[in-house]
Amino acid sequence: MRGDKIVKFFMPKEERFHELLDRDTQHLLKAARLFAEIAASTSLDARRVKVAELRSLEHDGDQITKEIFDALNSTFITPLDREDIGVIASDLDDILDYMESVAQFLVLFEIGDSPEPLRKFAEIIVAMVEEIHNATSLIWDLGNAKTIRQSIVRISQLENEADGLYFSVIADLFRGEEGKKPLDILKWKEIYQGLEDACDECKDFTHALGNVLVKNA
């Protein structure tokens, strides 16, 4: 057994990081599923109620992120690289922030309809967050490296799907057709850009997972 692995074997395990990150990803998944309900809603009033719920979840997510960084600052030896844990927590927080921002735009812009691309983006985000939750729960045992890599690949595939959807919907928005209002085009451009950013952030999250695999191989 290599010397560094012997040292790691005798290091105390901080179970609270496992619990905090599991709670964080479960919370993100709950928020993603709520966002999908918001995207599918065709009632502006119902959408307002659900957006208020999502805003509350976003605030709770901020608190979990704070708890993770407080734990990092008060722990001498961490079960994973300190920087990687911080990046994982920050990325999870950013994904939820993007979703909440888009939900707010839907209400602020008084959008009550639910076009197919909006619902599709929401489905992609839920699928990506499901992979994030599953993969993150496995990082404490690197015997799960193969399964984690499969999740990383799946998230990359979903991000590519989101890219294709984004370019398609933006092209459609700016296609010169009668009846399109410039203000509506700008509103939807902002919404779809936020959704694309959320998907990009999910992809960025996989870089942190990849770093964990490399450093603990």
URNOR-V365302 format. One record per backbone hydrogen bond with DSSP energy under -1.0 kcal/mol. NH is the residue of the N-H (numbers start at 1). CO is the residue of the C=O. E is the energy in kcal/mol with one decimal. If there is no record, write none. Layout:
nh=NH co=CO e=E
nh=NH co=CO e=E
This chain:
nh=6 co=2 e=-1.9
nh=7 co=3 e=-2.2
nh=8 co=4 e=-2.1
nh=9 co=5 e=-1.8
nh=10 co=6 e=-1.3
nh=15 co=13 e=-1.1
nh=17 co=14 e=-1.2
nh=19 co=15 e=-2.4
nh=20 co=16 e=-2.8
nh=21 co=17 e=-2.5
nh=22 co=18 e=-2.0
nh=23 co=19 e=-2.3
nh=24 co=20 e=-2.3
nh=25 co=21 e=-2.5
nh=26 co=22 e=-2.2
nh=27 co=23 e=-2.1
nh=28 co=24 e=-2.2
nh=29 co=25 e=-2.3
nh=30 co=26 e=-2.1
nh=31 co=27 e=-2.1
nh=32 co=28 e=-2.6
nh=33 co=29 e=-2.3
nh=34 co=30 e=-1.8
nh=35 co=31 e=-2.6
nh=36 co=32 e=-1.9
nh=37 co=33 e=-1.4
nh=38 co=34 e=-2.1
nh=39 co=35 e=-2.8
nh=40 co=36 e=-1.7
nh=41 co=37 e=-1.0
nh=47 co=43 e=-2.3
nh=48 co=44 e=-2.1
nh=49 co=45 e=-1.6
nh=50 co=46 e=-2.1
nh=51 co=47 e=-2.5
nh=52 co=48 e=-1.9
nh=53 co=49 e=-1.5
nh=54 co=50 e=-2.3
nh=55 co=51 e=-2.5
nh=56 co=52 e=-1.7
nh=57 co=53 e=-2.0
nh=58 co=54 e=-2.4
nh=59 co=55 e=-1.9
nh=60 co=56 e=-2.1
nh=61 co=57 e=-2.5
nh=62 co=58 e=-1.9
nh=63 co=59 e=-1.5
nh=64 co=60 e=-1.9
nh=65 co=61 e=-2.4
nh=66 co=62 e=-2.2
nh=67 co=63 e=-2.2
nh=68 co=64 e=-2.1
nh=69 co=65 e=-2.2
nh=70 co=66 e=-2.6
nh=71 co=67 e=-2.3
nh=72 co=68 e=-2.2
nh=73 co=69 e=-2.2
nh=74 co=70 e=-1.0
nh=85 co=81 e=-2.1
nh=86 co=82 e=-2.0
nh=87 co=83 e=-2.4
nh=88 co=84 e=-2.7
nh=89 co=85 e=-2.4
nh=90 co=86 e=-2.3
nh=91 co=87 e=-2.8
nh=92 co=88 e=-2.2
nh=93 co=89 e=-2.0
nh=94 co=90 e=-2.4
nh=95 co=91 e=-2.3
nh=96 co=92 e=-1.7
nh=97 co=93 e=-2.1
nh=98 co=94 e=-2.4
nh=99 co=95 e=-1.9
nh=100 co=96 e=-2.6
nh=101 co=97 e=-2.3
nh=102 co=98 e=-2.3
nh=103 co=99 e=-2.3
nh=104 co=100 e=-2.1
nh=105 co=101 e=-2.1
nh=106 co=102 e=-2.1
nh=107 co=103 e=-1.4
nh=108 co=104 e=-3.3
nh=109 co=105 e=-3.0
nh=110 co=107 e=-1.4
nh=111 co=106 e=-2.9
nh=119 co=115 e=-1.7
nh=120 co=116 e=-2.6
nh=121 co=117 e=-2.5
nh=122 co=118 e=-1.9
nh=123 co=119 e=-2.1
nh=124 co=120 e=-2.4
nh=125 co=121 e=-2.5
nh=126 co=122 e=-2.4
nh=127 co=123 e=-2.2
nh=128 co=124 e=-2.5
nh=129 co=125 e=-2.6
nh=130 co=126 e=-2.3
nh=131 co=127 e=-1.7
nh=132 co=128 e=-2.2
nh=133 co=129 e=-2.8
nh=134 co=130 e=-2.4
nh=135 co=131 e=-2.8
nh=136 co=132 e=-2.5
nh=137 co=133 e=-1.6
nh=138 co=135 e=-1.2
nh=141 co=138 e=-1.8
nh=144 co=141 e=-2.3
nh=145 co=142 e=-1.3
nh=148 co=144 e=-2.4
nh=149 co=145 e=-2.6
nh=150 co=146 e=-1.9
nh=151 co=147 e=-1.7
nh=152 co=148 e=-2.1
nh=153 co=149 e=-2.5
nh=154 co=150 e=-2.2
nh=155 co=151 e=-2.6
nh=156 co=152 e=-2.0
nh=157 co=153 e=-2.2
nh=158 co=154 e=-2.3
nh=159 co=155 e=-2.3
nh=160 co=156 e=-2.1
nh=161 co=157 e=-1.9
nh=162 co=158 e=-2.3
nh=163 co=159 e=-2.3
nh=164 co=160 e=-2.2
nh=165 co=161 e=-2.1
nh=166 co=162 e=-2.7
nh=167 co=163 e=-2.5
nh=168 co=164 e=-1.9
nh=169 co=165 e=-2.6
nh=170 co=166 e=-2.4
nh=171 co=167 e=-2.0
nh=172 co=168 e=-1.9
nh=173 co=169 e=-2.2
nh=174 co=170 e=-1.9
nh=177 co=175 e=-1.7
nh=180 co=177 e=-1.1
nh=185 co=181 e=-2.1
nh=186 co=182 e=-2.1
nh=187 co=183 e=-2.1
nh=188 co=184 e=-2.5
nh=189 co=185 e=-2.2
nh=190 co=186 e=-2.0
nh=191 co=187 e=-2.0
nh=192 co=188 e=-2.8
nh=193 co=189 e=-2.0
nh=194 co=190 e=-1.9
nh=195 co=191 e=-1.8
nh=196 co=192 e=-2.3
nh=197 co=193 e=-2.4
nh=198 co=194 e=-1.9
nh=199 co=195 e=-2.0
nh=200 co=196 e=-2.4
nh=201 co=197 e=-2.2
nh=202 co=198 e=-1.7
nh=203 co=199 e=-1.9
nh=204 co=200 e=-2.5
nh=205 co=201 e=-1.9
nh=207 co=204 e=-1.3
nh=209 co=205 e=-1.5
nh=210 co=206 e=-2.6
nh=211 co=207 e=-2.1
nh=212 co=208 e=-1.9
nh=213 co=209 e=-2.0
nh=214 co=210 e=-2.3
nh=215 co=211 e=-2.7
nh=216 co=212 e=-1.5
